[in-house]
Amino acid sequence: MTRLEDVLLIAAHSARSQAYMQTLAAHGLFPAHALLLGQAPQASAEPSEPACELMGVLLPDLGIPLSRTLADCEVPVTCLETRDINDPQVLDAVRALAPRLVIFSGYGGQIVKPPLIELGIPLLHVHSGWLPEYRGSTTVYYSLLEEGRCAASAILLDTCIDTGPVLARKRYPAPPLGTDIDRRYDTAIRADLLLEVLRRYQSSRELQVLEQQDAERGGTYYVIHPVLKHLALLSLPSS
């Protein structure tokens, strides 16, 4: 087991954060500290699917609370009531913890504002799309429709949407029909690429930039019509 002593995880109580920590735990690589935003949701009465490997990535068990995985890995946790990544409480906590690298897994739809970025601490984010071609929140479905596959890109956050320097990119096959894309496969491929980036960081203690993005290049996909989403799901292989 390896603890990355200079790495902080900022995490929402979300499927993505669960996938991140379950994948890191499976490979014995942990952040030094976790900053949890907002209240943990009440446990669902519906049974969850157990974690399993699918085409080389770990689909998370969404029935395991993020806090339990962190406790099992003995990762110290600071809890904040705010869900807002730009809340002054978050800024103060990051200053106090003084990490060298932050893994960002906050709530969707929020853009990190200058005060946090101007601390000069790299904010590592994994986006589910091949950048710069696929920016935005619904890229996984447009990628399936247009290319028949998925992708993830690891970037450093800036004040725009998915335009920061690219550290790594990886393409992934379309999952089988019936896979939970949003909560399990999308999060699993992000976690897989995060693991690769952190392994490189563990080895060199540096973040190598693969590409500086041209903000004018590529497309941005915010909303997908339900019919197009349905067609993307129907395009998945049957086995």
N, C-alpha and C positions, 0 to 999 in steps of 0.2 A: 504494500500500500504506500502511496506517495501523496503527501500533502504539499500543495503549491503554496508556500508560505506567504507569497506576495500577491495572491489572487483573491479577489472578492467577488462573490456572486450576488447580484441584485436581482431578486426574484419576486414575481407575482405568484399567487397561488393559482397555477394554471397547468394545463396538460404539458405545455412546452417545458416549464420548469421541472415537472415530474420526470419527463423524458430525459432532460439534461442530467439530472442527478442520478437517475437509475442507470443510465449508460455509463456515467463516470464511476459510479459505485461498482458496476460490473467489471470495470477494468482497473479498479484500485487507484483512481486518481481523483483527488478532492481539492476544492478550494479551501483556503485558510479560514474563511469566515463567510457567512451568508447574511444578507440584509433582506428580510422578508417584508413586503409591502402589503398592507391591507389585512383584512380578517380572513382566516381560513374558512372555506365553505363547509357547510354541514355535510356529514358523510351521506352519500347516496344510499338509498335502500336497494337500488338495483345492483345485481351482481356484476362485478367487473371481470374482464377477460385477463387471464394471467399474462405476465410478460413472456414474450416468445421471440425468437429470431425469425425474421422474414427477409430473405434475399440479402443476408449479411448485415442487417440493422436490427436493433432491439426495439420491438414494439413495447411501450411501457404498460405496466399494470396501473391503470388510472384509479384503482381502488386503494392504492397505497398513498397516504398523504405525504406531501413534500416534507413536512416536518419529521415524519418517521424516518424517511431515508436519510435526512440530515443527521438525526440523532444516531441512527445506526452507524453512520460514518464518522461520528464524533466531531461534526463540524459545528463550531460555535455559531450561535444565531443571535442577531439583533432584530427585534420585531418593531415595525412602525405601523401606526394605524392608517396612515395615508396610503392611497393607491397611486398618487401622483409622483412620477419620477422627478418632476421639477420642484417639488415641495422643499422649502428650506431645511426641513428635518433631514431629508435625504442628503442634501449637500453637506450639512454639518456632520452626519454620520460617516460619509465617505472621507471627509477631511480628517476626522478622528481616527479612522481605521488605517488611513494612509496606504492603500494598496498600490502596487505597481501596475496592475492590470485589473479591469473590471469586466466580468461576464455579465452582459445585459440580458435579462429575461423578464422585462417588465410587462405591464398590461398593454394590449394592442391599442393602436390608434393614437398613441402619445408620441410627440416629437421631442427629443431631448433638446432643451434650450441652452443658450451659451453659458450660463453660470457653471453648469456641471462639466460641460466640454472644456471650458477654459481652466479647469483645474489642471489640465495637462495629463490626466490619467487616461490611457487608451480604453475606450468602451467597445468591447468585442460583442458583435451581434451576428447571429446567423439567420440569414434570410432564405426563405424557401422559393428560390428562383435563380436562374442563371443571369447574373448581372454583367453588363448593364441592360441586356435585352429585356429582362422581365422584372420590373419594379412593381411595388404595390402589394396589396393584401390577398389577392385572388390568383396569384401567378401560377400556383400549382395546377389549377384547372385549365388555364389557358395553355400552359405547357403541355398538358396531356392532350388537349384538343389539337394543338398545332404540331407537336413533335412526338407524341406518344410516349413521353417519358417525363421524369421530374428532375429537379436539380436543387442544389443548395449553394449559397455563397456566404462566406465569412467575410465580414467587413468591419471597419472601424467607423463608429457613428460620427456623423457631422450633423449640422442643423437642418439638413434637408432630408427627403425621404429616399433611403436606399442609394445614396450617391457617394458614400465614403469610400476610402481606399479598400480595394479587394485584397484579402490575404490568401484566400483559397476558394476553389470552386470544385464541385463534383456533380456528375450526373448519376441519376439512379433510375432503375427500370420502373415502369408502371407496375403498381402492386396488383394482386389478383382482385377480381370482382368480389365485392362484399367487404373489402377492407375499409375501416374507418379512416378516411383520408385526413380529415381536419384534425382529429384529436390523437391519432396514433401514428399514421405513416408520415404525415408532414412533420410532426414533432420528432419522429425517429430519425429521419434523414438529417434534420438540423443537428440533433444530438450527435450523430455519427461524425459529421464534419467538425463539430466543436471538439470532439475527442481528438481528431487528427491535429487540429490547430494547437490544442493544449499540449499534446505530446511533443510537437516541434518546439513549442515555447519551453517546455520542461527541459529539453535537450540543450537549447541554445540561449535561453533567457532573452530571446529577441523575437520580434514580430516582423516577418519578411513581407513586404508589400508586393503583391503579384501585378497589380494594375491600378493606376490612378484613373478613376472613372471620368468620362466626359458626360457631364450632366445633360447635354443635348442629345446624346445617343440613347437608343433603346425606347421602350414603351412602358407606360404605367397603367396598371390594372387594379382598379379599386373595387368595382362591383361587377358581379357576373350574373346575368339573367338566369333564373331558375332552370329554364329550358336548356341553356348551354351547360350549366352545371350537371344536369341530368344526362346530357349527351356525353360529357366527359366521363361520368361514372359508368355509363353503358359501354364506353370504349375500353374499359379495363379487361384484361385477359381473363378468361373463365377459370384458368388454373395455372 
